[in-house]
Each structure stands twice: as structure tokens, then as C-alpha cells.
Amino acid sequence: MPNSPNPLLATVHLPLGDRSYDIIIKGGLLDELETHLKPLLKANRVFVITETTVAGLYESKVAAALARGGITAHWFHLTPGEATKSFAVYEKLLNDLLACKIERSDVILALGGGVIGDLAGFVAASLLRGIDFIQIPTTLLSQVDSSVGGKTGINTAHGKNLVGAFHQPLGVLIDPYVLKTLPVRELQAGYAEVLKYGLIDDPTFFGWLLENGKTMFDTSSNRQLAVQTEAIKVSCEAKARVVAEDERESGKRALLNLGHTFGHALEAECGYDGTLLHGEGVAIGMVMALDLSVRLGLANPDERDMLINHLKSVGMKWSAADIGVPLDAGKLLSHMAKDKKAKAGSVGFILGGIGKAAMHRGIDLDLVQAVLHDSVCGTVTQ
């Protein structure tokens, strides 16, 4: 893969007319945050939505940067975890922000992972009929996926992300250095979304990941940050291209959901309690998507096995059996019927070989259930 002259610096532009913005990727960005924020602000006041773990790591650094820039900040600390993306927390945030007399000229900063970004973005989309926000993602998953593209939302009893809005940020500010404090499991969850971009339509990138993926997790390697930064840059470039072409997911953007139909069903059945992280569900879901593709003649078994072996090599879950809780294929299938991509009761699946993903409908659900059953049992049909 091509490298930037500075391997820890890159800018990716997302062209959306008057809503265009830059994704700035720079090692140490949080240490100079004010220089990146000031050009984006209409007023020198921000409302920072974060969660307690991230606050413990980075609040003092971010607060110092804001103070240097003469930017007044109000902080809101939430509980970590998927359960925070709820109606109850959403409502409380709206009222707390209004109590602070937030105005349309103010900006919300989403400082955290995908949960914080999705929730803060939805708050920004709906508060005062829409105010600006900026994404400062602190997990690999949010850096390469959820912070880019303007999808915001919360979960409901009927499924994940079923209430929300498309609301583009003013910008995305990414500091790869924060990955140093990320638990390995969270790093692995984010890596699933990185792999996704190669599987969709970039077999060259997938090949690069097969060669360099282990370095993403190797703290002893002096190449770790450079490899992480390159992976983030290529992932953001891939997502920016798709979003620029199909902002509201009427066509090509649906391909970014590779593995998600299966993964969301696993998350729902596990109860969003931390038993299964979103990225873990995506990784398992991508294996199931390739397995289903093999059974339909859309991919060969070697491609599926290549993904399984790579996930194993970096210590990641690859089957539903790896989750370690009892699961039922029939119940998982019922969750999938509620997927956002369903049309006229027909569930859509992103399928195909490596680099050849496409949307498919009308799939025999008995075949889907067989894939689910084998994953629950930790096997694949040869």
C-alpha cells in the first residue's frame, strides 16, 4: 500500500457539496486539538459528550487544549457500553443540554467510540432542529467506520440503530496515538471493520492486511503506529468514496453492511451487555456471509477459509461458538427479519467473494439457517 510522506499524518476529504468535510488523521492530534477545532467553530463554546472511561484517559488533555484555544467547554459523562444508546439517555442528554442554554451556533464534540458518536450525532441532529457536531473517535472501530458518513442513532427493543438520522459532522479528528490505551479486544473489534473494506471491493488492501494485520496488535513493533495509521487512512478513503456516491444508503452504501445482518442478530441475542462487541459480531458475520456465498456458488471455500485463518491468526472470534453463550439458529434468524435493509419482508445479504461484494435478496432462509447452525456449532461445511 502507498504510504504518506509522514506515516502518521493524512487528510481524507469527503465531498458532499456544502456539507463536505475533512477527516484529519494525525498522531498526537489531541495534543494540539485547539488548532484543528478553531477553524470549524462559529462560537468559542463546545459541549463535550463522552463516557467515563475515555474521560479518565483524555479529559485533562482535551480540556487543556480547549483552554489554550479560549474555548469554553461543558462536559457530559455517560456510562460506557451499548446500553447507553437508549431513548432514556438520549432524552436526558437533550434536557441537560437545553438546561445549559445551548444555542444553534454552539458545537457538540463527540469524544469516544461508536456509541458516543452515534448518540451525540443523533442529539445534534435533533436538538434545536439540528446543530453542528464534530467527531473525535477514540476507538479503531469508530475511527475507520462509525465516525465517518453521518449515520447517527440509538437502539430500541426491536433492534440496533432503528431510530436515528443522517447528520454529517463538521469534521472528523483522528489521533492514532489513542489506540495505545485501547484494550486488545477493542482493537480487534475495530480491525473487523478494517477487513471489511478489503472484502467489499479492494482485494489488494485485503492482501496488505494479511501481510501486516498482526503488526496492528504488536506493541513491540516500531511499525505498529504507521501500520495502524495507514489502515485508518485507507479505510476512511474507502468509506468516503462510498458515502460521496450514496450518502443515504439507497444503493452502494449498503455494501458497507457486509457481515452486519448476521452480526446485528448476534448482538441482539446477546443483549448488548458486553458479551459480544459490535466488531466481534461483524467479524463472525463476515465469515457467515462468505460461508453463505460459498454455498450459493458466489465464492470458493479457499476465500472463506482464508478469512477464518486470518481471524484466528490475530486472536479474533470467527464463529458464533466462540462467543461462549448458548445460541439458537432459529432465534438468530428471527432477529435478522427485523434488519433495516429488509424490503417487503425480504432480508438483504451482502455476499460475494473477496473484493466482489454485492446485495442479494430472495435467499433461501433454510440455507441461511444452516449457515447460522454451523457457526453456532463452530463448524463450516466444506
PAKE-694542 format. One record per residue (C-alpha): residue number from 1; residue in three letters; z, x, y. Coordinates in steps of 0.05 Angstrom, whole numbers, always signed. Example, Ala and Ser with C-alpha at 12.3 -4.5 7.8 and 13.67 -1.06 7.14 Angstrom:
// residues 2
- 1,ALA,+156,+246,-90
- 2,SER,+143,+273,-21
// end
This chain:
// residues 382
- 1,MET,+0,+0,+0
- 2,PRO,-13,+24,+71
- 3,ASN,+48,+49,+109
- 4,SER,+66,+43,+183
- 5,PRO,+69,+109,+222
- 6,ASN,+144,+94,+227
- 7,PRO,+161,+67,+157
- 8,LEU,+220,+28,+186
- 9,LEU,+181,-7,+242
- 10,ALA,+129,-62,+241
- 11,THR,+108,-123,+281
- 12,VAL,+73,-183,+249
- 13,HIS,+42,-235,+294
- 14,LEU,+39,-308,+274
- 15,PRO,-17,-341,+315
- 16,LEU,-3,-415,+329
- 17,GLY,-31,-426,+399
- 18,ASP,+24,-437,+449
- 19,ARG,+76,-433,+393
- 20,SER,+54,-364,+370
- 21,TYR,+109,-313,+359
- 22,ASP,+123,-243,+333
- 23,ILE,+162,-221,+272
- 24,ILE,+194,-155,+291
- 25,ILE,+217,-111,+234
- 26,LYS,+257,-50,+254
- 27,GLY,+312,-10,+222
- 28,GLY,+372,-12,+268
- 29,LEU,+346,-72,+307
- 30,LEU,+416,-103,+312
- 31,ASP,+440,-42,+350
- 32,GLU,+390,-58,+405
- 33,LEU,+386,-133,+397
- 34,GLU,+390,-148,+471
- 35,THR,+325,-112,+485
- 36,HIS,+288,-158,+436
- 37,LEU,+324,-222,+458
- 38,LYS,+318,-216,+534
- 39,PRO,+242,-227,+537
- 40,LEU,+249,-291,+495
- 41,LEU,+305,-325,+535
- 42,LYS,+297,-374,+593
- 43,ALA,+371,-370,+609
- 44,ASN,+424,-319,+593
- 45,ARG,+462,-364,+545
- 46,VAL,+456,-370,+470
- 47,PHE,+491,-409,+415
- 48,VAL,+500,-368,+352
- 49,ILE,+504,-405,+286
- 50,THR,+527,-360,+230
- 51,GLU,+572,-361,+168
- 52,THR,+638,-326,+157
- 53,THR,+613,-270,+111
- 54,VAL,+557,-250,+159
- 55,ALA,+604,-256,+218
- 56,GLY,+653,-208,+186
- 57,LEU,+597,-157,+178
- 58,TYR,+557,-164,+242
- 59,GLU,+591,-208,+294
- 60,SER,+621,-150,+332
- 61,LYS,+555,-112,+334
- 62,VAL,+515,-173,+356
- 63,ALA,+569,-193,+407
- 64,ALA,+567,-123,+437
- 65,ALA,+492,-125,+443
- 66,LEU,+494,-193,+477
- 67,ALA,+548,-169,+525
- 68,ARG,+505,-108,+543
- 69,GLY,+448,-155,+559
- 70,GLY,+491,-200,+602
- 71,ILE,+480,-257,+553
- 72,THR,+536,-309,+545
- 73,ALA,+547,-330,+473
- 74,HIS,+582,-388,+439
- 75,TRP,+595,-376,+365
- 76,PHE,+597,-426,+307
- 77,HIS,+623,-403,+240
- 78,LEU,+604,-441,+177
- 79,THR,+623,-435,+104
- 80,PRO,+574,-393,+62
- 81,GLY,+534,-428,+8
- 82,GLU,+481,-480,-4
- 83,ALA,+531,-537,+3
- 84,THR,+533,-522,+78
- 85,LYS,+462,-551,+85
- 86,SER,+490,-621,+87
- 87,PHE,+490,-683,+131
- 88,ALA,+564,-673,+145
- 89,VAL,+557,-602,+171
- 90,TYR,+493,-620,+208
- 91,GLU,+529,-677,+244
- 92,LYS,+589,-634,+261
- 93,LEU,+545,-579,+289
- 94,LEU,+507,-627,+334
- 95,ASN,+572,-655,+362
- 96,ASP,+603,-586,+371
- 97,LEU,+541,-560,+408
- 98,LEU,+539,-622,+453
- 99,ALA,+613,-612,+468
- 100,CYS,+595,-543,+494
- 101,LYS,+545,-575,+541
- 102,ILE,+485,-542,+510
- 103,GLU,+421,-551,+551
- 104,ARG,+347,-551,+536
- 105,SER,+340,-482,+569
- 106,ASP,+390,-453,+521
- 107,VAL,+372,-420,+455
- 108,ILE,+403,-424,+386
- 109,LEU,+408,-359,+346
- 110,ALA,+407,-368,+270
- 111,LEU,+445,-306,+245
- 112,GLY,+448,-308,+169
- 113,GLY,+408,-323,+107
- 114,GLY,+364,-381,+88
- 115,VAL,+419,-433,+90
- 116,ILE,+437,-416,+162
- 117,GLY,+364,-410,+183
- 118,ASP,+345,-477,+153
- 119,LEU,+405,-514,+181
- 120,ALA,+405,-481,+250
- 121,GLY,+330,-493,+255
- 122,PHE,+338,-567,+239
- 123,VAL,+394,-573,+290
- 124,ALA,+348,-540,+342
- 125,ALA,+291,-587,+323
- 126,SER,+332,-650,+333
- 127,LEU,+383,-633,+387
- 128,LEU,+362,-659,+455
- 129,ARG,+296,-677,+421
- 130,GLY,+282,-603,+409
- 131,ILE,+307,-537,+436
- 132,ASP,+287,-465,+422
- 133,PHE,+316,-422,+368
- 134,ILE,+308,-351,+343
- 135,GLN,+315,-328,+271
- 136,ILE,+357,-265,+256
- 137,PRO,+354,-265,+180
- 138,THR,+406,-223,+143
- 139,THR,+383,-231,+70
- 140,LEU,+320,-206,+37
- 141,LEU,+301,-277,+18
- 142,SER,+306,-303,+89
- 143,GLN,+271,-241,+117
- 144,VAL,+210,-249,+73
- 145,ASP,+206,-325,+68
- 146,SER,+251,-378,+99
- 147,SER,+256,-348,+169
- 148,VAL,+180,-349,+178
- 149,GLY,+138,-411,+186
- 150,GLY,+183,-463,+218
- 151,LYS,+208,-502,+158
- 152,THR,+277,-528,+172
- 153,GLY,+321,-577,+136
- 154,ILE,+382,-598,+96
- 155,ASN,+395,-622,+25
- 156,THR,+410,-693,+2
- 157,ALA,+438,-724,-61
- 158,HIS,+366,-736,-81
- 159,GLY,+344,-664,-77
- 160,LYS,+335,-600,-37
- 161,ASN,+305,-598,+33
- 162,LEU,+285,-671,+32
- 163,VAL,+307,-682,+105
- 164,GLY,+281,-634,+158
- 165,ALA,+226,-617,+208
- 166,PHE,+173,-566,+222
- 167,HIS,+200,-528,+283
- 168,GLN,+175,-458,+297
- 169,PRO,+223,-406,+324
- 170,LEU,+212,-366,+387
- 171,GLY,+213,-304,+344
- 172,VAL,+240,-271,+282
- 173,LEU,+281,-208,+288
- 174,ILE,+290,-169,+223
- 175,ASP,+335,-109,+212
- 176,PRO,+324,-80,+142
- 177,TYR,+389,-40,+151
- 178,VAL,+429,-103,+137
- 179,LEU,+404,-101,+66
- 180,LYS,+453,-43,+55
- 181,THR,+510,-92,+55
- 182,LEU,+475,-145,+12
- 183,PRO,+503,-155,-58
- 184,VAL,+453,-134,-112
- 185,ARG,+449,-206,-137
- 186,GLU,+427,-230,-68
- 187,LEU,+377,-173,-63
- 188,GLN,+348,-193,-130
- 189,ALA,+343,-265,-107
- 190,GLY,+303,-244,-47
- 191,TYR,+259,-200,-89
- 192,ALA,+234,-261,-126
- 193,GLU,+202,-286,-62
- 194,VAL,+170,-218,-51
- 195,LEU,+140,-220,-121
- 196,LYS,+113,-290,-105
- 197,TYR,+64,-264,-53
- 198,GLY,+33,-217,-104
- 199,LEU,+28,-271,-156
- 200,ILE,-5,-321,-109
- 201,ASP,-65,-282,-85
- 202,ASP,-51,-207,-80
- 203,PRO,-54,-171,-147
- 204,THR,-56,-104,-110
- 205,PHE,+12,-119,-79
- 206,PHE,+38,-142,-146
- 207,GLY,+16,-76,-176
- 208,TRP,+50,-38,-120
- 209,LEU,+115,-77,-135
- 210,LEU,+110,-59,-208
- 211,GLU,+110,+14,-187
- 212,ASN,+161,+10,-130
- 213,GLY,+204,-50,-145
- 214,LYS,+261,-11,-176
- 215,THR,+266,+30,-112
- 216,MET,+283,-34,-75
- 217,PHE,+350,-33,-111
- 218,ASP,+362,+43,-116
- 219,THR,+415,+62,-65
- 220,SER,+408,+135,-85
- 221,SER,+334,+138,-66
- 222,ASN,+316,+164,+3
- 223,ARG,+255,+118,-2
- 224,GLN,+295,+54,-10
- 225,LEU,+293,+30,+62
- 226,ALA,+220,+50,+71
- 227,VAL,+200,+11,+8
- 228,GLN,+242,-49,+30
- 229,THR,+210,-48,+99
- 230,GLU,+140,-44,+70
- 231,ALA,+155,-102,+23
- 232,ILE,+183,-144,+80
- 233,LYS,+122,-128,+124
- 234,VAL,+70,-146,+71
- 235,SER,+108,-209,+53
- 236,CYS,+112,-232,+125
- 237,GLU,+39,-216,+136
- 238,ALA,+21,-259,+75
- 239,LYS,+64,-317,+98
- 240,ALA,+38,-312,+169
- 241,ARG,-34,-317,+145
- 242,VAL,-19,-379,+105
- 243,VAL,+22,-414,+159
- 244,ALA,-31,-399,+212
- 245,GLU,-82,-434,+168
- 246,ASP,-38,-492,+144
- 247,GLU,+25,-500,+186
- 248,ARG,+48,-567,+158
- 249,GLU,+32,-556,+85
- 250,SER,-28,-602,+78
- 251,GLY,-64,-552,+34
- 252,LYS,-58,-477,+23
- 253,ARG,+14,-471,+46
- 254,ALA,+35,-509,-16
- 255,LEU,+17,-447,-56
- 256,LEU,+79,-414,-26
- 257,ASN,+119,-460,-71
- 258,LEU,+99,-422,-134
- 259,GLY,+157,-428,-182
- 260,HIS,+195,-474,-135
- 261,THR,+182,-540,-171
- 262,PHE,+216,-512,-233
- 263,GLY,+267,-473,-192
- 264,HIS,+289,-532,-149
- 265,ALA,+301,-572,-213
- 266,LEU,+345,-517,-239
- 267,GLU,+384,-513,-174
- 268,ALA,+395,-589,-173
- 269,GLU,+420,-590,-244
- 270,CYS,+467,-531,-229
- 271,GLY,+496,-569,-170
- 272,TYR,+483,-519,-113
- 273,ASP,+551,-488,-126
- 274,GLY,+530,-415,-131
- 275,THR,+518,-417,-206
- 276,LEU,+445,-406,-191
- 277,LEU,+418,-375,-127
- 278,HIS,+353,-403,-98
- 279,GLY,+315,-338,-111
- 280,GLU,+340,-336,-182
- 281,GLY,+313,-405,-193
- 282,VAL,+246,-384,-163
- 283,ALA,+242,-323,-209
- 284,ILE,+255,-366,-271
- 285,GLY,+208,-419,-243
- 286,MET,+152,-368,-234
- 287,VAL,+159,-348,-307
- 288,MET,+156,-421,-327
- 289,ALA,+95,-431,-283
- 290,LEU,+59,-373,-316
- 291,ASP,+81,-398,-385
- 292,LEU,+52,-466,-369
- 293,SER,-11,-432,-343
- 294,VAL,-18,-395,-409
- 295,ARG,-12,-459,-449
- 296,LEU,-66,-490,-405
- 297,GLY,-112,-431,-411
- 298,LEU,-105,-412,-337
- 299,ALA,-72,-345,-352
- 300,ASN,-65,-298,-410
- 301,PRO,+0,-282,-445
- 302,ASP,-2,-210,-421
- 303,GLU,+5,-233,-349
- 304,ARG,+65,-276,-365
- 305,ASP,+97,-220,-406
- 306,MET,+84,-170,-350
- 307,LEU,+125,-213,-302
- 308,ILE,+181,-223,-353
- 309,ASN,+185,-149,-368
- 310,HIS,+187,-131,-294
- 311,LEU,+242,-180,-280
- 312,LYS,+281,-151,-338
- 313,SER,+270,-80,-312
- 314,VAL,+304,-96,-246
- 315,GLY,+360,-135,-279
- 316,MET,+338,-204,-258
- 317,LYS,+343,-271,-294
- 318,TRP,+277,-293,-326
- 319,SER,+295,-355,-366
- 320,ALA,+340,-416,-358
- 321,ALA,+381,-389,-415
- 322,ASP,+402,-330,-370
- 323,ILE,+438,-378,-324
- 324,GLY,+493,-386,-375
- 325,VAL,+506,-460,-369
- 326,PRO,+483,-517,-415
- 327,LEU,+417,-547,-391
- 328,ASP,+374,-603,-417
- 329,ALA,+298,-601,-411
- 330,GLY,+294,-677,-402
- 331,LYS,+343,-677,-344
- 332,LEU,+305,-619,-311
- 333,LEU,+240,-658,-318
- 334,SER,+272,-718,-283
- 335,HIS,+292,-674,-224
- 336,MET,+220,-650,-218
- 337,ALA,+195,-721,-209
- 338,LYS,+232,-720,-142
- 339,ASP,+196,-658,-116
- 340,LYS,+169,-662,-45
- 341,LYS,+99,-643,-69
- 342,ALA,+95,-705,-114
- 343,LYS,+39,-753,-96
- 344,ALA,+32,-823,-124
- 345,GLY,+84,-803,-176
- 346,SER,+44,-742,-198
- 347,VAL,+81,-676,-196
- 348,GLY,+41,-618,-168
- 349,PHE,+46,-550,-201
- 350,ILE,+24,-483,-173
- 351,LEU,-9,-449,-232
- 352,GLY,-57,-393,-250
- 353,GLY,-59,-320,-270
- 354,ILE,-34,-262,-227
- 355,GLY,-66,-268,-158
- 356,LYS,-101,-333,-176
- 357,ALA,-53,-389,-158
- 358,ALA,-78,-460,-145
- 359,MET,-49,-530,-142
- 360,HIS,-57,-572,-205
- 361,ARG,-40,-645,-217
- 362,GLY,-43,-691,-276
- 363,ILE,-9,-641,-322
- 364,ASP,+15,-669,-389
- 365,LEU,+90,-676,-379
- 366,ASP,+103,-666,-453
- 367,LEU,+74,-596,-443
- 368,VAL,+118,-585,-382
- 369,GLN,+179,-607,-422
- 370,ALA,+161,-558,-477
- 371,VAL,+160,-502,-426
- 372,LEU,+227,-524,-400
- 373,HIS,+255,-528,-470
- 374,ASP,+233,-457,-487
- 375,SER,+262,-430,-422
- 376,VAL,+328,-465,-436
- 377,CYS,+327,-431,-505
- 378,GLY,+307,-364,-475
- 379,THR,+241,-360,-513
- 380,VAL,+167,-364,-497
- 381,THR,+111,-388,-541
- 382,GLN,+64,-331,-560
// end
